[in-house]
C-alpha cells in the first residue's frame, strides 16, 4: 500500500487547510486509516483516525472540534479538514494505514480503545509540511 499526501503549505493563524491522502490500494477488510503529525522535538501524535468496519473515529484532544477526517472513493481518499489553525499545529503531517486487524481486537478496538497508537499503523506516506505563521 502506497500513500501519497499532496497539499500542505503555509497558513495564517485562524486559517483553514485541507490535506488529502491517496491510497494505491486498500486490500484489507478490517483496517484503520488516519493522520498523524510530528513537530521538531516532539513525539509523533495521532491527529485523526477511522476504522474501516464501523467507521469509529478518533481525534486527538488538541484538534477536537477543529479538524475533521473524511473518506471518499471507496476509502482510498482520506481528507483532513483543518480549521482554526494555530502555530501549535505546525508540523509534518503523515497519512497512515494498517494491515488487516481482524481477530479479537479489530480496527474498531484500535480506534476506540487504542486511541490510534502509532505502532498500530503499517504503511506511511512521506509526510507534508504544514506551517501556521503570520
Residue, then its C-alpha position, 0 to 999 in steps of 0.5 A: x500500500x502506497x500513500x501519497x499526501x499532496x497539499x500542505x503549505x503555509x497558513x495564517x493563524x485562524x486559517x483553514x487547510x485541507x490535506x488529502x491522502x491517496x491510497x494505491x490500494x486498500x486490500x484489507x477488510x478490517x483496517x484503520x486509516x488516519x493522520x498523524x503529525x510530528x513537530x521538531x522535538x516532539x513525539x509523533x501524535x495521532x491527529x485523526x483516525x477511522x476504522x474501516x468496519x464501523x467507521x469509529x473515529x478518533x481525534x486527538x484532544x488538541x484538534x477536537x472540534x477543529x479538524x475533521x477526517x473524511x473518506x471518499x472513493x471507496x476509502x482510498x481518499x482520506x481528507x483532513x479538514x483543518x480549521x482554526x489553525x494555530x502555530x501549535x499545529x505546525x508540523x509534518x503531517x503523515x497519512x497512515x494505514x494498517x494491515x488487516x486487524x481482524x481477530x479479537x481486537x479489530x480496527x474498531x478496538x484500535x480506534x476506540x480503545x487504542x486511541x490510534x497508537x502509532x505502532x498500530x499503523x503499517x504503511x506511511x506516506x512521506x509526510x507534508x509540511x504544514x506551517x501556521x505563521x503570520 
